[in-house]
Amino acid sequence: IGFCLNRLIHCCLGMPKNKKHKSRWASKGEISKRNHGRAAEKKSSTVKRHLVTTRAGNAEGSKERRRQQAVNIRANKREAALNAKRFGSHAGPPRIVGFLGVASNADAVLLKNNIALHARQNDTGSDFTYHFPQHKSRLTLLAANPDLNRQVDIVKVSDVAVLVVKVVTDAVTALTGGPGASEAGGDEVIAEDGEINADDTSVADSVLLKMGICIDAVGSKFLSILTACGMPTTVVALQGLSEIPNPKMRKKLAKLHVRYFTSLLSECKVVAVDNKHHMEGLVRTLSNIKLRRVHWRESLPYFVVEKVDWKDDHNMSVCGYLRGAGISGNNLVHLAHFGTFELAEASTMEDPCPPHVPCADRKKQPEKKTEQICSLRDKNGESLDWCKEIEGTLEGEQTWPTNDEIALGGTAVPDDAKDMSDGDESGEELEDDASNEAEAESSNGGPLRADAQTTVDTLMVTDLSFLNLTKEQIEAEKMRMAEERKRMQGEAEEERDYPDEMDTPVFIPARQRFLRYRGLASFRTSKWDPLESLPMDYGRIFGFQNWKRTQRDCIAASVEDMPIAADQYVQVTITGLDRDTFEEAYNRVIGLDGFLILSSLRKHEQKFSVVHMNLQFASDYDKPLKSKESLLVHVGFRVLRCNPVYSDCSIGGDKHKYLRYFHPELKFATGSIYGPVQYGTAPVLMFKTPTVEQPTANLVSFGTVSSCDPYRILLKKVVLTGFPYKVHRKNAVVKYMFYDAEDIKWFKKVPLYTKHGKMGRIEEPVGTHGRMKCVFNTPIQQHDTVCMDLWKRVYPKWTTVQISALPEVEEQYTCHPFEPTAGGEIGEGPEAGGNGVEEMQEK
């Protein structure tokens, strides 16, 4: 019976079929059917395998294509590896080595001079580039003792950063058996065999665990800056290690420094520099060490100025080894700490420090004369006019009657109109008026602080005599700053405990006070027009139809389409300078032994837009940052003084919440400013400017440039709160949210919610004193709090100034706010296939 049932099931349902083989395991007959009679070309024994080409679709052709693809990938990797090794060798430009002292007793300049003694005699006229024939390398040596301004400049351009640490101090010498050990109690701490006695743990900790002995406060700040910006390859040089008489303690201190710097910088090499052999080893390390890629510099043309010549009183020519990308005479160039200028021409020059080629190689490869390339400026060159203020566009328009016209007409401007015409047009918030007034009343030294904020544009101040202050004024200024810091700390704590909450004013109608605010049914899905009610400052800036495409095209053009390629010795002529003024500023800011950094701007990078930066809170700073607070910002090679506004760094949404305070516990945020366009992921460093109390700037946050997008919507949130007066299940009468029945009708359609998660709406006003009847989705409790969210779009403040040692250059970037006479509207841009830039003109 079972056999009959099985036969019946198989006949009805059909026999089970095996799984089909995949095409990889097809038989010869199946392959012939698939090819429809086409036969693969047979290989010839005289033809190389990588040259065989077959028809697409058969197994042999597919395998051959994969093999050729692997060969190409391998060749590209080999070429990339050779390019990474060519810096400092015969085939590439010299390596830039920066010597940086991380303590006041460390002498980086001395170490740099000792390294230069091992080089071949330098007769090129340059004080920076040296040739080391024994290591077949060329090095550009830069040095800066503990000065944050010059150290940050060196880190931005260095291929290798050498951190100079002075190991021996008076405390260490006393504790390690040196002179004066008996007076300091060193014999009690250090045993005869060099081990530290375990009895005195405090002294042992001070020697072996605390790095404050070797690194001072300025050096600690510099190490945090070094890790914040694009950190190059790092080498740590220990000075004075041989002066420690005890060999075991010397070994312990060396291991301690290795452990500390390895944990801080992840990858670094620690060497001693106390004698001639150590110097030779350091040169060998600098010549052969593998370089770490700094991505933001790879597509940016820049070089360290090796030589400066004046053709006349207004044209200066500078020379150097071009790095990163190519350059053209039509480009604009930026001199660090001096500003942006136009070029007259750019040309290649003969290398003044050519690599030494052995005689045997010289006979095999005869010397080739490099062809000189010259790129002159033409009518298509980038202009500085886009940096200046646009004026005179509204002279012929009549948008609002003047006071004289109002007086002649016999009408008066109502107070409501005056209140609504001011305030947010200039970027100031009405709710901050009280705090601003309190600040003005409590700060008798206000003008003093304003002078300091606008004058101190460096990271370190060693002389405050420019303020012309007496000792009594300095003490008064310190007391005023302490009171202001205490007040701001209280406001930040209140904002942290009750975020975005605000009391409705009693004597001002809420419909007037929150006229620019609106309610949103959903912050994520509700629509907000990015072109609605733009401020007057948008008449100066530029937008991009497609930021990513424009950035990609401009970077590619700077790398591929430039007449002068990178890795050559070039000479560029800068025009528009006054010789006397420039030399005076150069001696004041940089000094006679200093160096200049020149970087080329790519297309549109001199134009202003709304720049957004991905920021991270600095670990060494623990105070909250207030939006629109004046900071000193380093963006790539440019330095700005501006007032950034902060917002959350949400991804995927078209609206972003404005942050009144950037708290340390938030860790990450997005900063927005009016500033020059910047391509790529250039590093961003934000500093609190030096003050009377703190002469050294504090790094408060760091990050990278995200985009330049004026259409990014920043919404400020205000929460109005009320309390249930009478409750009956889902119904409640709420008070203290409004004080006028007309205000309730004005905000009737805005949804409500409670802090316990209930959702509701306004039904109608009750009486005339601001009570209202509300209905919720579930029964409400008496101790609950009713909330209403209102939103308003905010914009950065137009206070950005590019820092320059030349006053006339800094003034051309200073734009005063527009008079509130008309709104702004975005004009028509180019076609879809254009360069992607459109001017935001005023209507």
C-alpha positions in Angstrom: 0.0 0.0 0.0 2.9 2.4 0.9 4.6 1.7 -2.5 1.3 2.5 -4.4 0.8 5.7 -2.4 4.4 6.9 -3.2 3.9 6.2 -6.9 0.6 8.1 -6.8 2.2 11.1 -5.2 5.0 11.2 -7.6 2.7 10.9 -10.6 0.5 13.8 -9.3 3.1 16.2 -8.0 5.9 15.3 -10.4 9.3 14.0 -9.6 11.6 16.3 -7.6 14.4 17.9 -9.7 17.9 18.5 -8.7 19.2 22.1 -8.3 20.6 23.6 -11.5 24.3 24.1 -11.7 25.5 27.7 -11.9 27.1 29.0 -15.0 30.5 28.6 -13.5 30.1 24.8 -13.6 28.3 24.7 -17.0 29.3 21.8 -19.4 30.9 22.3 -22.7 27.6 21.8 -24.5 25.9 24.4 -22.3 28.7 26.9 -23.0 28.4 26.3 -26.8 24.7 27.0 -26.6 25.3 30.2 -24.6 27.9 31.5 -27.1 25.5 30.8 -30.1 28.3 29.3 -32.2 31.0 32.0 -31.3 34.4 30.5 -30.6 37.0 32.0 -28.4 40.2 33.2 -30.1 43.1 30.9 -29.6 46.2 32.3 -28.0 49.4 32.4 -30.0 52.7 31.3 -28.4 54.4 34.4 -29.7 51.9 36.8 -28.2 52.3 37.8 -24.5 49.5 36.7 -22.2 48.6 40.3 -21.0 48.1 41.4 -24.7 45.5 38.7 -25.5 42.0 40.2 -26.0 39.0 37.9 -26.4 35.3 38.5 -27.0 33.2 39.5 -24.1 31.0 36.9 -22.6 33.1 33.8 -22.5 35.0 32.5 -19.5 38.5 33.0 -20.9 37.9 36.7 -21.7 36.4 37.3 -18.3 39.4 35.8 -16.6 41.8 37.8 -18.7 40.1 41.0 -17.9 40.3 40.3 -14.2 44.0 39.5 -14.5 44.6 42.7 -16.3 42.7 44.7 -13.7 44.8 43.1 -10.9 47.9 44.1 -12.8 46.7 47.7 -13.1 45.8 47.9 -9.4 49.3 46.5 -8.5 51.0 49.1 -10.7 49.0 51.9 -9.2 49.9 50.9 -5.7 53.6 50.6 -6.7 53.4 54.1 -8.2 51.7 55.5 -5.1 54.4 53.9 -2.9 57.2 55.5 -5.0 55.4 58.9 -4.8 55.3 58.6 -1.0 59.1 58.0 -0.9 60.1 60.6 -3.4 59.8 63.6 -0.9 63.3 64.6 0.0 65.0 62.2 -2.4 66.4 62.8 -5.9 63.0 62.5 -7.5 61.0 65.0 -5.4 61.0 68.2 -3.4 62.8 68.5 -0.1 61.1 67.3 3.0 59.9 70.0 5.4 61.1 69.3 8.9 59.8 71.5 11.7 61.6 71.6 15.1 59.1 72.5 17.9 60.0 73.2 21.5 57.4 71.9 23.9 58.9 73.7 27.0 60.5 77.0 27.7 63.9 75.3 28.4 63.9 73.3 25.2 66.0 75.0 22.4 64.6 73.9 19.0 66.6 76.6 17.1 69.9 75.2 18.5 68.9 71.6 17.5 68.1 72.9 14.0 71.4 74.7 13.7 73.3 71.5 14.8 71.5 69.5 12.2 72.4 72.0 9.5 76.1 71.6 10.4 75.9 68.0 9.0 74.7 69.2 5.6 76.7 70.1 2.6 77.9 73.7 2.3 74.8 75.7 1.4 75.6 78.3 -1.2 72.0 78.8 -2.5 71.2 81.9 -0.6 68.4 80.1 1.3 68.4 79.7 5.1 66.0 76.8 5.1 66.9 74.0 2.6 70.0 71.8 3.0 71.4 68.8 1.2 72.7 65.7 2.9 74.6 63.7 0.3 75.5 60.8 2.7 71.7 60.1 3.1 70.8 61.2 -0.5 68.2 63.6 0.9 67.3 67.2 1.0 65.6 68.8 4.0 63.9 72.1 4.6 64.5 73.0 8.3 62.2 75.2 10.2 62.3 75.9 13.9 60.2 77.7 16.6 60.7 77.9 20.3 57.6 77.9 22.5 55.5 80.4 20.5 52.1 79.1 19.6 51.8 81.4 16.5 54.9 80.1 14.8 54.4 76.5 16.0 50.9 76.3 14.5 52.3 77.6 11.2 55.1 75.0 11.2 52.6 72.2 11.9 50.5 73.2 8.9 53.3 72.8 6.4 55.6 70.2 8.0 56.1 66.7 6.6 57.9 65.7 9.8 57.4 67.4 13.2 60.3 67.1 15.6 59.2 67.7 19.2 62.2 68.9 21.3 62.0 68.0 25.0 64.5 69.1 27.6 64.7 66.1 29.9 67.1 67.6 32.5 65.7 70.3 34.9 66.9 71.2 38.3 64.3 69.0 40.0 65.2 66.0 37.9 69.0 66.5 38.4 68.4 66.7 42.2 66.3 63.5 42.2 68.6 61.5 40.0 71.9 61.9 41.8 73.3 64.9 40.1 74.8 68.1 41.6 72.7 69.2 44.6 71.2 65.8 45.2 72.1 65.8 48.8 70.4 69.1 49.4 67.2 68.0 47.6 67.1 64.7 49.3 68.1 62.7 46.2 70.2 60.2 48.2 67.1 59.2 50.1 65.0 58.6 47.0 67.6 57.1 44.7 69.3 53.9 45.9 72.8 52.9 44.9 71.6 50.7 42.1 69.5 53.5 40.7 66.1 52.2 41.8 63.6 54.5 43.3 62.8 53.8 47.0 59.2 52.7 47.4 58.9 54.6 50.8 58.5 58.0 49.2 55.7 57.4 46.7 55.0 61.1 46.2 58.5 61.8 44.9 58.5 58.7 42.8 55.2 59.8 41.2 56.6 63.2 40.5 59.6 61.7 38.7 58.1 58.8 36.8 54.4 59.7 36.3 54.1 63.5 36.0 55.2 65.1 32.8 55.0 68.6 34.2 58.7 68.4 34.9 59.6 68.5 31.2 56.5 70.0 29.5 55.2 73.4 30.6 51.7 74.9 30.2 52.4 76.3 26.7 53.9 73.0 25.6 50.9 71.1 26.9 48.6 73.4 24.9 50.7 72.9 21.8 50.5 69.1 22.1 46.7 69.4 22.2 46.8 71.6 19.1 49.1 69.1 17.4 46.7 66.3 17.9 43.7 68.5 16.8 45.0 69.5 13.4 46.2 67.3 10.6 49.2 65.8 12.5 52.2 64.9 10.3 54.8 62.3 11.0 56.2 62.9 14.5 59.7 62.4 16.0 60.5 63.2 19.7 64.1 64.5 20.4 65.3 64.3 24.0 67.9 66.9 25.0 70.1 66.5 28.0 69.5 62.8 28.6 73.3 62.1 28.9 73.6 64.7 31.7 71.8 62.3 34.1 74.7 60.5 35.9 72.8 57.4 36.9 72.5 55.0 33.9 69.5 53.1 35.2 67.6 56.3 35.9 68.6 57.6 32.5 67.1 54.4 31.0 63.9 54.7 33.1 63.4 58.3 32.0 63.9 57.4 28.3 61.3 54.6 28.6 59.0 56.9 30.4 59.1 59.4 27.5 58.6 56.7 25.0 55.6 55.4 26.8 54.1 58.8 27.2 54.5 60.1 23.7 53.5 56.8 22.2 50.2 56.9 24.1 49.6 60.5 23.2 50.6 60.5 19.5 50.0 56.7 18.7 52.9 56.6 16.2 56.1 58.4 16.9 59.9 57.7 17.2 61.8 58.9 20.3 65.5 59.6 19.9 68.3 61.2 22.0 70.2 64.2 20.6 73.2 64.8 22.9 76.3 64.2 20.6 77.5 64.0 17.1 76.4 60.4 16.6 73.0 61.1 17.8 72.7 64.0 15.3 73.7 61.7 12.4 71.1 59.2 13.6 68.4 61.9 13.7 69.3 63.0 10.1 69.1 59.4 9.0 65.7 59.0 10.7 64.4 62.2 9.1 65.6 61.2 5.7 64.1 57.6 5.7 61.1 57.7 7.9 57.8 56.9 6.3 55.6 60.0 5.9 52.0 60.1 7.1 49.5 61.4 4.5 47.9 64.8 5.3 44.9 64.7 3.0 43.8 68.3 3.2 47.1 69.5 1.8 47.3 67.1 -1.2 45.1 69.2 -3.4 46.1 72.6 -2.1 49.0 74.5 -3.7 51.4 75.9 -1.1 55.1 76.4 -0.4 57.5 77.8 2.2 59.1 81.0 0.8 62.8 80.4 0.4 63.7 83.8 -1.2 62.2 87.2 -1.4 63.0 89.9 -4.0 61.4 93.2 -4.7 61.1 94.1 -8.4 59.8 97.6 -7.5 57.9 99.2 -4.6 54.7 97.4 -5.4 55.7 94.0 -6.9 57.3 91.3 -4.7 58.6 88.0 -6.1 58.9 84.9 -3.8 60.5 81.5 -4.6 60.0 78.1 -3.1 59.3 74.4 -3.8 55.7 74.1 -4.9 53.8 71.3 -3.1 50.3 69.8 -3.2 48.9 70.9 -6.6 49.7 73.1 -9.5 49.6 76.9 -9.8 48.7 79.4 -12.5 49.2 83.1 -12.9 45.4 83.6 -12.8 45.2 82.3 -9.2 45.0 84.4 -6.1 47.6 83.7 -3.3 47.3 84.0 0.4 50.3 85.0 2.5 49.8 83.7 6.1 49.2 86.6 8.5 49.2 89.1 5.7 46.1 88.5 3.5 45.1 87.6 -0.1 46.7 89.2 -3.1 46.7 89.0 -6.9 49.5 87.4 -9.0 51.3 89.1 -11.9 53.0 85.9 -13.1 54.1 82.5 -12.0 57.1 80.6 -13.5 59.4 77.7 -12.9 63.0 78.3 -11.9 66.2 76.2 -11.8 66.6 74.3 -8.6 69.1 76.3 -6.4 69.7 73.2 -4.3 69.9 70.3 -6.8 70.4 66.8 -5.4 73.9 65.4 -5.6 74.3 62.7 -8.2 77.3 60.4 -8.0 79.9 60.5 -10.9 79.0 57.0 -12.1 75.3 57.9 -12.4 76.1 61.2 -13.9 78.0 59.6 -16.8 75.1 57.1 -17.4 72.5 59.8 -17.3 73.5 63.1 -18.9 72.2 66.2 -17.3 68.8 67.4 -18.7 68.0 71.1 -18.8 64.5 71.7 -17.5 62.3 73.8 -19.7 61.1 77.1 -18.0 57.4 77.5 -17.9 55.9 81.0 -17.4 52.2 81.6 -16.7 51.1 85.3 -17.0 47.9 86.7 -15.6 45.2 87.3 -18.2 41.6 88.6 -18.3 40.3 85.3 -16.9 42.2 85.7 -13.6 40.4 85.6 -10.3 39.8 89.1 -8.9 39.8 90.4 -5.3 36.7 92.5 -6.0 34.5 89.6 -4.8 35.9 90.1 -1.3 34.8 93.7 -1.0 31.4 95.0 0.1 28.7 95.4 -2.5 27.4 98.9 -2.3 25.0 101.1 -4.2 22.5 98.4 -5.2 19.5 100.0 -3.5 20.1 103.7 -4.1 17.2 104.0 -6.6 14.7 102.0 -4.6 11.9 103.3 -2.3 11.2 100.7 0.3 10.3 102.5 3.5 9.5 106.3 4.0 12.2 108.3 5.7 11.6 110.2 8.9 11.4 113.5 6.9 8.8 112.0 4.6 6.8 110.8 7.6 7.0 114.2 9.2 5.8 115.9 6.0 2.9 113.5 5.6 1.8 114.1 9.2 2.0 110.4 10.2 4.0 108.8 12.9 5.7 105.4 12.9 3.9 103.2 15.4 5.9 101.6 18.2 5.0 98.1 17.0 6.5 98.8 13.6 9.7 100.1 15.2 10.0 97.0 17.4 9.3 94.7 14.5 11.8 96.4 12.1 14.7 96.0 14.6 16.0 93.0 16.4 16.5 89.9 14.3 17.4 91.8 11.1 20.9 92.4 12.5 21.1 88.9 14.0 20.6 90.0 17.6 18.1 88.1 19.6 15.4 89.9 21.6 15.6 87.5 24.5 19.3 88.4 24.8 18.6 92.1 25.3 18.3 91.8 29.1 21.6 90.0 29.4 23.3 92.4 27.1 22.0 95.4 29.1 23.1 93.7 32.3 26.5 93.2 30.8 26.7 96.8 29.7 25.7 98.1 33.2 28.0 95.8 35.1 31.1 96.2 32.9 32.6 99.5 33.5 35.6 98.3 31.6 33.6 97.6 28.4 35.7 99.8 26.0 38.8 98.3 27.5 37.7 94.8 26.7 36.5 95.8 23.2 40.0 97.2 22.5 41.6 94.0 23.6 39.3 91.8 21.6 39.9 93.7 18.4 43.6 94.2 18.9 44.8 90.8 20.1 44.8 88.6 17.0 47.6 86.3 18.1 47.7 83.1 20.2 50.3 84.5 22.7 50.7 87.9 24.2 53.9 88.6 26.1 53.4 92.4 26.4 50.1 94.1 27.3 51.5 97.6 27.1 49.5 98.3 24.0 46.4 98.7 26.2 48.2 101.5 28.2 46.8 100.1 31.5 47.9 100.8 35.0 48.1 98.2 37.7 44.8 99.4 39.2 43.1 99.1 35.8 44.5 95.6 35.3 43.1 94.5 38.6 39.7 96.1 37.9 39.7 94.4 34.5 40.4 91.0 36.2 37.6 91.5 38.7 35.2 92.5 35.9 36.1 89.4 33.9 35.6 87.2 36.9 32.1 88.6 37.5 31.2 88.2 33.8 32.5 84.6 33.8 30.4 83.8 36.9 27.3 85.3 35.2 27.8 83.4 32.0 28.3 80.2 33.9 25.0 80.7 35.7 23.2 81.3 32.4 24.8 78.2 30.9 23.7 76.0 33.9 20.2 77.4 33.7 20.1 76.5 29.9 21.4 73.0 30.7 18.7 72.4 33.4 15.8 74.0 31.5 16.7 73.9 27.8 15.0 76.4 25.5 12.3 77.4 28.1 11.3 81.0 28.2 8.7 83.0 30.2 6.1 84.9 28.3 6.5 88.6 28.9 3.6 90.1 30.9 3.5 93.6 29.4 4.3 92.7 25.8 1.7 90.8 23.7 3.0 87.3 22.9 1.9 87.7 19.3 4.2 90.7 19.0 7.1 89.2 21.0 7.2 86.0 19.0 6.1 87.4 15.7 8.9 85.7 13.8 8.3 82.3 15.4 6.0 79.6 14.1 4.8 76.2 15.2 5.8 72.9 13.5 3.7 69.8 13.6 6.8 67.7 13.2 10.4 69.0 13.3 11.5 66.2 11.0 8.8 66.2 8.3 7.4 69.7 8.3 8.4 71.9 5.4 10.4 75.1 5.7 11.3 77.2 2.6 15.1 77.9 2.7 14.6 81.0 0.5 12.0 82.7 2.7 12.8 86.0 4.5 16.5 86.0 4.0 18.5 88.6 5.8 20.2 91.6 4.2 23.7 90.0 4.7 22.8 87.4 2.1 23.2 90.1 -0.5 27.0 89.8 -0.1 27.5 86.1 -0.2 27.4 83.3 -2.8 25.6 80.0 -3.0 26.2 76.8 -5.0 23.7 74.8 -7.0 25.6 71.7 -6.3 28.4 72.1 -3.7 29.9 68.6 -4.0 30.1 68.8 -7.8 31.7 72.3 -7.7 34.2 71.2 -5.1 35.1 68.1 -7.0 35.6 70.0 -10.3 37.6 72.9 -8.8 39.9 70.5 -6.9 40.4 68.4 -10.0 41.2 71.5 -12.1 43.8 72.6 -9.5 45.5 69.2 -9.7 45.3 68.5 -13.5 44.7 71.6 -15.5 47.4 73.9 -14.2 50.3 75.1 -16.4 52.8 74.7 -13.6 52.7 71.3 -11.9 53.6 70.6 -8.3 57.0 69.4 -7.0 59.0 72.1 -8.8 61.0 75.2 -7.7 58.8 78.1 -8.7 58.8 81.9 -8.6 55.6 83.9 -8.2 55.2 87.7 -8.4 52.7 89.3 -6.1 51.3 92.7 -7.0 49.5 95.3 -5.0 51.9 95.6 -2.0 53.6 98.6 -0.5 57.2 97.8 0.3 57.7 100.0 3.4 54.5 98.9 5.0 55.0 95.2 4.3 58.6 95.1 5.6 57.6 96.9 8.8 54.7 94.4 9.3 57.0 91.5 8.4 59.6 92.5 11.0 56.9 93.0 13.6 55.0 89.8 13.1 57.4 87.2 11.9 60.9 88.6 12.5 64.1 88.5 10.6 64.7 84.8 11.2 61.1 83.8 10.4 59.6 82.3 7.3 56.6 83.0 5.1 53.9 80.5 4.0 52.3 81.1 0.6 49.2 79.1 -0.5 47.2 79.4 -3.7 43.5 79.8 -3.7 41.4 77.7 -6.0 38.5 78.9 -8.0 35.9 80.8 -6.0 37.8 80.4 -2.7 38.1 84.2 -2.2 34.3 84.6 -2.2 32.2 84.7 0.9 29.5 82.2 1.8 28.0 80.5 4.9 30.7 78.0 6.0 29.8 75.1 8.1 32.3 73.2 10.3 32.1 69.9 12.1 33.5 70.6 15.6 34.6 68.6 18.5 35.0 70.1 22.0 38.6 70.3 23.2 39.4 68.0 26.1 41.5 70.6 27.9 38.7 73.1 28.0 35.7 72.6 30.4 33.6 75.8 30.0 30.6 76.0 27.7 30.8 78.1 24.5 28.1 80.6 23.8 26.8 81.1 20.3 27.9 84.4 18.7 30.9 84.7 21.1 34.0 86.2 19.5 36.7 83.6 18.7 39.9 83.4 16.7 39.5 80.7 14.1 42.2 79.0 12.0 40.7 77.6 8.8 43.5 75.9 6.7 46.2 78.6 6.2 43.7 81.5 6.8 43.0 83.1 10.2 39.6 84.7 10.9 38.1 86.6 13.8 34.4 85.8 13.9 31.3 84.9 16.0 30.2 81.3 15.2 26.8 80.0 15.9 26.4 76.3 16.9 23.8 73.7 15.9 23.4 70.0 16.3 25.2 67.8 13.8 22.2 65.7 12.8 22.5 63.8 9.5 19.8 63.3 7.0 17.4 66.1 8.0 16.9 69.4 6.3 16.5 71.3 9.5 19.0 71.6 12.4 18.4 72.8 15.9 20.3 75.9 17.0 22.3 75.6 20.2 22.5 78.6 22.6 25.5 77.0 24.3 27.9 74.4 23.1 28.4 72.3 26.3 31.5 70.1 26.9 29.3 67.0 27.4 27.8 67.4 23.9 31.3 66.6 22.4 30.2 67.4 18.8 28.4 70.2 17.1 28.3 72.2 13.9 29.6 75.7 13.8 28.4 78.2 11.1 30.0 81.5 10.1 30.1 84.0 7.3 33.5 83.3 5.8 35.5 82.6 2.6 34.8 79.5 0.7 37.1 76.5 1.6 37.3 73.3 -0.4 38.2 69.9 1.1 38.5 68.9 4.8 40.7 71.8 5.9 41.4 71.7 9.7 39.6 74.2 11.9 41.1 75.4 15.2 39.0 77.7 17.5 40.8 79.7 20.2 39.7 82.0 22.9 41.8 85.2 22.4 44.3 86.1 25.1 43.2 88.3 27.9 44.7 90.2 30.8 44.2 87.1 33.0 45.3 84.5 30.4 48.1 85.7 28.0 48.0 82.4 26.1 45.1 81.4 23.9 43.0 78.4 24.8 42.0 75.8 22.2 38.3 75.5 22.8 37.2 73.3 19.8 38.6 71.8 16.6 37.4 70.0 13.6 37.2 70.2 9.8 35.3 72.2 7.2 32.0 70.4 6.2 30.5 72.5 3.5 29.6 76.0 2.2 25.8 76.0 2.1 23.7 79.1 2.7 20.5 76.9 2.3 21.2 75.0 5.5 18.4 75.8 7.9 19.2 76.6 11.6 16.0 76.8 13.7 16.0 78.3 17.2 13.6 76.7 19.6 11.5 78.5 22.3 9.4 76.5 24.7 6.5 78.3 26.4 5.2 76.6 29.5 1.9 76.7 31.4 0.4 74.9 34.4 -3.0 73.1 34.7 -5.4 75.1 36.8 -8.4 72.7 36.6 -8.2 69.2 35.4 -11.1 66.8 34.4 -9.8 63.6 32.7 -8.6 64.7 29.3 -9.7 68.3 29.6 -7.7 71.0 31.5 -7.7 74.7 32.0 -4.1 76.0 31.6 -2.7 79.3 32.9 0.5 81.3 32.8 1.3 80.4 29.2 -0.4 83.6 27.9 -1.8 86.7 29.5 -4.2 87.8 26.7 -7.1 86.1 25.0 -6.0 87.5 21.6 -2.6 85.7 22.1 -4.5 82.4 22.7 -6.4 82.8 19.4 -3.1 83.7 17.6 -1.4 80.5 18.7 -4.5 78.3 18.7 -3.3 76.0 15.9 0.1 75.2 17.4 0.1 71.7 19.0 0.7 71.2 22.7 2.5 68.5 24.7 3.3 67.8 28.4 6.5 66.8 30.0 4.9 63.4 30.8 4.3 62.7 27.1 0.7 63.8 26.6 -0.3 65.4 23.3 -3.0 68.1 23.0 -4.4 71.2 21.5 -6.0 74.5 22.4 -9.8 74.6 22.3 -10.7 78.2 23.3 -9.7 81.0 25.7 -11.4 81.2 29.1 -11.9 84.7 30.2 -9.7 87.6 29.3 -6.6 87.0 31.5 -4.8 84.3 29.5 -6.4 81.1 30.7 -7.3 78.6 28.0 -9.2 75.3 27.7 -7.1 72.4 26.3 -7.8 68.8 25.3 -5.3 66.0 25.5 -5.1 62.5 24.1 -5.1 60.8 27.5 -6.0 61.9 31.0 -3.6 64.6 32.4 -2.3 64.9 35.9 -2.4 68.0 38.0 1.3 68.3 38.6 2.2 68.0 34.9 3.6 70.9 32.8 2.1 72.0 29.5 4.5 73.1 26.8 4.4 74.7 23.3 7.3 74.7 20.9 7.9 77.7 18.7 10.6 77.9 16.0 12.5 80.7 14.2 15.3 80.5 11.6 18.6 82.2 12.7 21.7 83.2 10.8 25.3 83.9 11.7 26.5 87.4 12.6 28.3 89.4 10.0 31.4 90.1 12.0 34.0 88.0 10.1 37.4 89.7 9.5 40.4 88.0 7.9 43.3 88.8 10.1 46.2 90.6 8.5 49.2 92.5 9.7 48.6 95.1 7.0 45.7 97.4 8.1 44.7 98.3 4.6 44.3 94.6 3.7 42.2 93.9 6.8 39.9 96.8 6.1 38.9 95.6 2.7 37.4 92.5 4.2 35.5 94.5 6.9 31.8 94.9 5.8 29.5 97.0 7.9 25.9 95.7 8.3 23.3 96.9 5.8 20.7 99.3 6.8 17.3 97.5 7.2 15.7 98.8 4.1 14.8 95.7 2.1 14.9 91.9 2.1 17.3 89.7 0.2 16.5 87.2 -2.5 18.7 84.6 -4.3 19.2 85.5 -7.9 19.1 83.2 -10.9 22.2 81.0 -11.1 24.0 79.5 -14.1 22.7 76.5 -16.1 23.1 73.0 -14.7 26.3 72.4 -16.6 28.0 75.6 -15.4 30.5 76.1 -12.6 27.8 75.9 -9.9 28.3 79.3 -8.4 25.5 81.9 -8.2 25.5 85.3 -6.7 23.1 86.1 -3.9 21.9 89.5 -5.0 19.5 91.8 -3.4 16.1 92.2 -4.9 
